[in-house]
């Protein structure tokens, strides 16, 4: 329902008129009217100037309709069947349930168009907020799309624009520690398999990997670093190719919480032993890493803590009790060495 007022000559002003005068979207005008902290100060001033010039006054009835809470929070996951995300979902649910909010979980299947569809659906349902780690980088046209939704959003492990909150893992530090451990064991041919290089986790893992080598004045082999997909199939395909080289890696780091199964399948498919033939490190806490023999070393962050933080951030935004400036929480990434690590095989 559009907000409107009656002008002196009987014409009606709407937020669309304000948006046109200010050169912004109607969603941006709506955020300014609601004192939403995600609006850049320069944009806020531009909208306020248009409001003053037009003599626009918000319709109180329309405002009251918009600010009614549905007590629903959307959670968009790339794959809902990833076991490691269960702790995140449970913790977020518990925080929200305690104050009467419901958590609506959706599966994007890692498809960009699906992410937009789900976000639009949540907007139509008037969800009070969304937590998500989009597969689409939050920039350009997609960032504008998110802002126009006029919904508080907490990004999970993604680059943070200057208008929204985010919870991120310190992937670079976790990777630095893990790679340093391998270098201490004598490894020099260390392979890193990780996801889309355009996304924060993969980019930070590569940075930590490179910095660990640089700290020892060593040069890593760039052909051993592969950034492309988080899916198990990619883990199998890339690991198979790496192990088929004339000079294969002596250690492999699987940089994605659901890639480990594919990496293990490729290693064992070639009849190789862990760690005698190749050392292995995985990303993320998982039962698979603990249950296989030997147990696989991991670089992991507390998914439950991330869920609690993300839910709390959204509640702060919805209640307007929390800090008005966007917040960024960096969660530690812990390296846990296990029996999958050993010195490189002598040839």
TORKOL-936591 format. One record per residue (C-alpha): residue in three letters; x, y, z. Coordinates in steps of 0.25 Angstrom, whole numbers, padded with zeros to 4 digits, always signed. Each point is the difference from the previous one (the first is absolute). Layout:
REM residues N
AlaXYZ/...
This chain:
REM residues 347
Unk+0000+0000+0000/Unk+0007+0013-0005/Unk+0001+0011+0010/Unk-0007+0013-0005/Unk-0004+0014+0004/Unk-0010+0010-0006/Unk+0007+0012-0006/Unk-0005+0014+0000/Unk-0006-0001-0014/Unk-0007-0014+0003/Unk+0012-0008-0006/Unk+0005-0012+0007/Unk+0015-0002+0003/Unk+0006-0014+0002/Unk+0013-0005+0004/Unk+0002-0003-0015/Unk+0000+0015-0002/Unk+0010+0002+0011/Unk+0009-0011-0007/Unk-0001+0007-0013/Unk+0004+0013+0005/Unk+0011-0006+0008/Unk+0005-0009-0011/Unk-0001-0012+0009/Unk-0009-0013+0001/Unk-0013+0000+0008/Unk+0007-0010+0009/Unk+0010+0010+0004/Unk-0010+0011+0003/Unk-0007-0011+0009/Unk+0012-0002+0007/Unk+0003+0014+0003/Unk-0014+0002+0005/Unk+0002-0011+0009/Unk+0013+0005+0005/Unk+0007-0012-0005/Unk+0015+0000+0003/Unk+0004-0007-0013/Unk-0002+0013-0008/Unk+0013+0008-0004/Unk+0000+0014+0007/Unk+0001+0006-0014/Unk-0012-0007-0005/Unk-0008+0003+0012/Unk+0003+0015-0001/Unk-0004-0001-0015/Unk-0014-0007+0004/Unk-0002+0010+0011/Unk+0002+0012-0009/Unk-0010-0006-0010/Unk-0010-0002+0011/Unk+0001+0014+0005/Unk+0000+0006-0014/Unk-0013-0008-0003/Unk-0006+0003+0013/Unk-0003-0015+0001/Unk-0006-0006+0013/Unk+0000-0015+0002/Unk-0014-0006+0002/Unk-0001-0005+0014/Unk-0009-0012-0003/Unk+0010-0005-0011/Unk+0011+0001+0009/Unk-0007-0008+0011/Unk-0003-0011-0009/Unk+0014-0001-0005/Unk+0007+0000+0014/Unk-0009-0012+0005/Unk+0009-0012+0002/Unk-0003-0013-0006/Unk+0010-0006+0010/Unk+0006-0008-0011/Unk+0015-0001-0003/Unk+0005-0006-0014/Unk+0012-0008-0001/Unk+0005-0004-0014/Unk+0010-0011+0000/Unk+0008-0005-0012/Unk-0003-0014+0003/Unk-0009-0004+0012/Unk+0005-0014+0001/Unk+0014+0004+0004/Unk+0002-0006+0013/Unk+0010+0010+0005/Unk-0011+0011-0001/Unk-0009-0007+0010/Unk+0007+0007+0012/Unk-0002+0014-0007/Unk-0015-0003-0002/Unk-0003-0005+0013/Unk+0007+0011+0008/Unk-0006+0011-0009/Unk-0014-0007+0002/Unk+0002-0001+0015/Unk+0003+0015+0002/Unk-0012+0004-0009/Unk-0009-0010+0006/Unk+0002+0006+0014/Unk-0006+0013-0004/Unk-0011-0005-0009/Unk+0006+0000-0013/Unk-0001-0011-0011/Unk+0012-0004-0009/Unk-0004-0003-0014/Unk+0011-0008-0007/Unk+0002+0000-0015/Unk+0009-0007-0010/Unk+0007+0008-0011/Unk+0007-0012-0006/Unk+0012+0009-0002/Unk-0008+0007-0012/Unk+0000+0015-0001/Unk-0013+0001-0006/Unk-0006-0009+0011/Unk+0006+0009+0010/Unk-0008+0012-0006/Unk-0013-0007-0001/Unk+0001-0004+0015/Unk+0004+0014+0004/Unk-0012+0005-0007/Unk-0009-0010+0006/Unk+0004+0004+0014/Unk-0002+0015-0003/Unk-0014-0003-0005/Unk-0003-0008+0013/Unk+0006+0012+0007/Unk+0010-0008+0008/Unk+0007+0009+0011/Unk+0014-0004-0004/Unk+0009-0010-0008/Unk+0013-0007+0003/Unk+0007-0006-0012/Unk+0014-0002-0006/Unk-0004+0002-0015/Unk+0007-0007-0011/Unk+0000+0013-0008/Unk+0010+0011+0004/Unk-0006+0011+0007/Unk+0003+0011-0010/Unk-0005+0008-0011/Unk-0014-0003-0005/Unk-0002-0012+0011/Unk+0004+0010+0011/Unk-0011+0010-0005/Unk-0010-0011-0001/Unk+0003-0004+0015/Unk-0001+0015+0004/Unk-0013+0002-0007/Unk-0007-0012+0008/Unk+0000+0009+0012/Unk+0002-0012+0009/Unk+0011+0000+0011/Unk+0011-0010-0005/Unk+0011-0007+0007/Unk+0010-0006-0009/Unk+0007-0013+0004/Unk+0015-0001-0004/Unk-0001+0010-0012/Unk+0006+0013-0003/Unk-0007+0011+0007/Unk-0005+0013-0007/Unk-0001+0012+0009/Unk-0015-0001+0003/Unk-0002-0014+0006/Unk+0004-0009+0011/Unk+0009-0012-0002/Unk+0006-0012+0007/Unk+0013-0005-0006/Unk+0010-0011+0003/Unk+0015+0004+0001/Unk+0004-0009-0012/Unk+0013+0006-0003/Unk+0005-0002+0014/Unk-0005-0014+0001/Unk+0007-0003-0013/Unk+0013+0006+0004/Unk+0001-0009+0012/Unk-0004-0012-0007/Unk+0010+0002-0012/Unk+0011+0004+0010/Unk-0002-0013+0007/Unk+0002-0008-0013/Unk+0012+0008-0004/Unk+0006-0003+0014/Unk-0002-0015-0003/Unk+0008+0002-0013/Unk-0011+0001-0010/Unk+0003+0010-0012/Unk-0010-0005-0010/Unk-0013+0003+0007/Unk-0013+0000-0008/Unk-0012+0009+0003/Unk-0014-0003-0005/Unk-0010+0011+0003/Unk-0013+0006-0005/Unk-0003+0012-0009/Unk+0011+0010+0000/Unk-0010+0011-0001/Unk-0005-0003+0014/Unk+0006+0004+0014/Unk+0004-0014+0005/Unk+0007-0005-0012/Unk+0008+0013-0002/Unk+0004+0001+0015/Unk+0004-0014+0000/Unk+0009+0002-0012/Unk+0006+0013+0007/Unk+0003-0008+0013/Unk+0007-0011-0009/Unk+0009+0009-0007/Unk+0003+0008+0013/Unk+0005-0013+0007/Unk+0010-0003-0012/Unk+0004+0015-0001/Unk+0003+0000+0015/Unk+0011-0011-0002/Unk+0005+0006-0013/Unk-0006-0011-0008/Unk-0007+0000-0013/Unk-0012-0009-0002/Unk-0004-0006-0013/Unk-0012+0007-0006/Unk-0004-0012-0007/Unk-0004-0006+0013/Unk-0010+0010+0004/Unk-0014-0002-0006/Unk-0012+0009+0003/Unk-0013-0003-0007/Unk-0011-0008+0008/Unk-0003-0004+0014/Unk-0008-0013-0005/Unk+0005-0014+0003/Unk+0001-0003-0015/Unk+0010+0011-0002/Unk+0008-0006+0012/Unk+0001-0013-0007/Unk+0003+0005-0014/Unk+0011+0010+0004/Unk+0007-0010+0010/Unk+0000-0011-0011/Unk+0007+0010-0009/Unk+0010+0005+0010/Unk+0004-0015+0004/Unk+0001-0003-0015/Unk+0012+0010-0001/Unk+0014-0004-0002/Unk+0004+0007+0012/Unk-0013-0001+0009/Unk-0003+0008+0013/Unk+0005-0007+0013/Unk-0011+0007+0007/Unk-0014+0005-0003/Unk-0009+0010+0007/Unk-0015-0001-0003/Unk-0005+0014+0001/Unk-0015-0003+0001/Unk-0009-0006+0010/Unk-0007-0010-0009/Unk+0012-0003-0009/Unk+0007-0010+0009/Unk-0007-0013-0005/Unk+0004+0003-0015/Unk+0014+0002+0004/Unk+0001-0013+0008/Unk-0007-0008-0011/Unk+0011+0005-0010/Unk+0012-0003+0010/Unk-0005-0014+0003/Unk-0004-0002-0014/Unk+0015+0001-0004/Unk+0003-0010+0011/Unk+0008+0011+0008/Unk+0001+0000+0015/Unk-0002+0011+0010/Unk+0009+0006+0005/Unk+0011-0010-0005/Unk-0002+0005-0015/Unk-0007+0013+0002/Unk-0004+0008+0012/Unk-0014+0006+0000/Unk-0007+0012+0007/Unk-0015+0003-0002/Unk-0008+0013+0003/Unk-0011+0000+0010/Unk-0004-0009+0012/Unk-0007-0013-0005/Unk-0002-0014+0005/Unk+0006-0005-0013/Unk+0013+0006+0003/Unk+0000-0007+0014/Unk-0006-0013-0004/Unk+0009-0004-0011/Unk+0013-0007+0003/Unk+0010+0007+0002/Unk-0008+0012+0005/Unk+0002+0012-0009/Unk+0006+0013+0005/Unk-0010+0012-0001/Unk+0000+0015-0001/Unk-0014+0003+0007/Unk-0008+0011+0005/Unk-0012-0001+0010/Unk-0012+0000-0008/Unk-0009+0000+0012/Unk+0006+0013+0005/Unk-0002+0006-0014/Unk-0014-0004+0000/Unk-0002+0007+0014/Unk+0007+0012-0005/Unk-0007+0002-0013/Unk-0014-0002+0007/Unk+0004+0010+0011/Unk+0004+0010-0011/Unk-0013-0001-0007/Unk-0008+0002+0013/Unk+0008+0012+0003/Unk-0004+0006-0013/Unk-0014-0004+0001/Unk-0002+0006+0014/Unk+0009+0012-0003/Unk+0006-0003+0013/Unk+0014-0003-0006/Unk+0011+0009-0005/Unk-0004+0008-0012/Unk+0013-0002-0008/Unk+0002-0013-0008/Unk+0007-0010+0008/Unk+0011-0010-0004/Unk+0003-0012+0009/Unk+0013-0008-0003/Unk-0001-0015+0005/Unk+0013-0007+0003/Unk+0004-0012-0009/Unk+0007-0011+0008/Unk+0010-0009-0006/Unk-0002-0014+0006/Unk+0012-0010-0004/Unk-0004-0015+0000/Unk+0006-0013-0005/Unk-0002+0004-0015/Unk+0013+0008+0001/Unk+0014-0005-0002/Unk+0013+0004-0006/Unk+0001-0002-0016/Unk+0004-0013-0005/Unk+0015-0002-0004/Unk+0002-0004-0014/
